Each structure stands twice: as structure tokens, then as C-alpha cells.
Amino acid sequence: MFHIIYVSTAVEPMSKRDLMELLHTSRVNNKSNRVTGMLLYKNDFFIQVIEGDETRVTELMATIKNDTRHKNIDILREEYIQSREFPDWTMGFQNLDAADYLKIPGFTKILENNFKPEYFTEHATEAHALLLAFKRNTKSNDSHKNYQSPENNTDQSPE
């Protein structure tokens, strides 16, 4: 098992619709490639972990690097892991611009003051811990029972 954790900056602010379309496409593609992970978005900044077979994860990372919706991609971790950390998530997601994230213990300071690519580039361990904290505090997204298509979605924090 292999994972990559990276940060990047959106080229333009992403609307709710943009984020929902990205999430939908990611889930469909990740399911067929047996890739799992988590994506966080705040203030035009992404932090993501993708995990699975090394070849599929590195191929996905190459696709992500060519995506023109973001820039300044910085890989924080690229390593083998014992087992999946997000086994039930084709792509977990949290829009922190719309979420009540202040209730998550220990991350208030990081989320309010340091949620910038530069911070996580120097604190990769905290980036990983933040992703895991959202996993623990958010239910699995793969049931899709609360997921709506981008055309119909009104939920600010899609699952």
C-alpha cells in the first residue's frame, strides 16, 4: 500500500458547484482504480491524501499535477504504508470554508492561522494528522445516500 499527501493552491476560487463536480469525478475515477483518500479545501487551498496501489497512486498524482485548476503543488509525503487509512472513502471531502471545523479538538489554531501551503510544507506531520482528524470526525462518504449530483446539491459540506 502506498500514499501521497500533497498541498496545492487553486488558480481561481472554486465555487460550491466546482467542488461538487471535482468530488463526483474523483469518486467515480477513484472507485474504478481502487484509490481512496481525503480532500480538504479552505481559502483556495487544497490538502489531499491519496492511497492505494503504488502504480495507480503515482499515475493519479501525475494527472493531478497536470490539472490546470491548481498550482504550487507540493508533495509532503510519498511513502509506503501498512494499510489504508481511508479504506471506506473513494474520496472523503470537507469544504472548510463552509464547515464548523472549530469543534474539532486540537486543530483550531492550525485551521484559523496556519492553513496555508507554506505551513504544511514545513509541517507534513500536522497535515497528515489533520486529514486523519477529519476522517475520525466525519462519517464515511461512500454510501452516497447524502450525496446529490452537482446540479441538485445544496449541501455546503458534501459527504
N, C-alpha and C positions, 0 to 999 in steps of 0.2 A: 504494500500500500504506500502511496506517495501523496504528498500535498504541497501546494504552493500558496503562500499568503502574500498578497500584494496590496499596494495603495495606488491610487491614481486620482486625477482631478478632471472633472467634467469640463469639456471645452465650452459648453453653454449650460446654463441652469436646466435641469431636467424637470419637466412637468410631471404631474402625477400620471398622466397618460403615457409619457415616455418611459417612466419607471415601470409601469404595469406591462407595457409591451416588452421591455427588456426582460422582466421577470418571466413572463409567459414563454418567450423564445428560449430563455436559458433553461427553464424547467423541461421543456419538450426535448431540447437537444441533450441536456444532461441525462435525462432518463434513458434515452436510446444509447448513450455512451457509458452508462453506469458511473457517472460522475456525481458527487454530492458536494454540498458546501453551504456557505452563508455569505450574504452580501449586505453590507451596511452602507447607508448613504446619509450624508449630512453636509450642508453648506457647500454643495457641488463637489464633494469629496467622497470617494469610494474606498472601502476596505473590504477585501474579499479573501475567502479561503476556498480552494477547490481541491478535491481529493478523489483518488481512485487509482486505476492502473497508471503506472508512470508514463507510458506512451500516450495514453488518452489525455492525461492531465497536461503534459508538455505540449501536445498538439492544440489543446484548448487554449493554453496560455499564449501560443503563437497567434491564434485567432484573436484573442483579447488584445494583444499588442498592436494588431492591425486595425482595431476598431477606432474609427475616427471620432467617436463620441467622447473620448477621453484622451488625456495626455499625461506626461510626467509619471509614467508607470514605473514603480519601484518595487522590485521583488524583495520582500522582507525575509522570507523563509522558503526554501526549496529543499525538501528532505523526505526521507522515508519515515513512515510512522507505523506503529504496531498494528493499529486497526483504525477504521473510520471513526472520526469524531462526530460526524453528522450523517449517520447511516440512514436516517429516515427523511432526509431533506434533499430533494433534487436541486433545490436552491432556496434555502431559508432567506428571508429578506426582512429588513427593518428600515423604514424611512425615518431617520432620527429627527428630521425637521418636523415631522408630524406626530411623533410618539411621545409618550410620557416616560421618557427614559430616566428621569431623575429618581425614580423609585428603585432603580437597580443599585444595590449596595456596592459601594466602593468605586463607582465609576462616574460619579457626579463631576468631579474635578476634571477628569480626562475628557468627558464629553462636552463640558462647557468651555474649558480653557485651552485644551490641547488637541482638539480633534482636527488636526492638520497633518498632511502627509509628512512634513518635516519632523514632527514629533514622533510619529510611529516609525519612521526610518531609523531613528536613533533608539527606539524602544520597541523592538519587534516582539518581545515577550508580552508587553502590555497589549499590543494589537491582537495577539493570539488569545490572551485572557479575555479581552473584550468580546471577541467573537464567541468564545465559549460561554461567557456570561449571558449573552443574548440567547444562545441555544437553551440554556437552563431556564430562562425566564420567558420563553416563547414556545408555544406548542408546535408540534410538527406541521409542516406545510403540505405534506404530500396527500392528505386526504382530499384536498381541493374542495371540500364541502363549503368553505367560506370564500373560495376564490371565484371571482367573476371575470369574464372577458374584459379586455381593456375598454370596450365600448360601453359596458354596463357598470363598471366598478366605481363605487363611491367611497370605498373604504380607504382611509388615509394611511393605514399601516397594514398592507396586504400580507396574507399568510401563505 
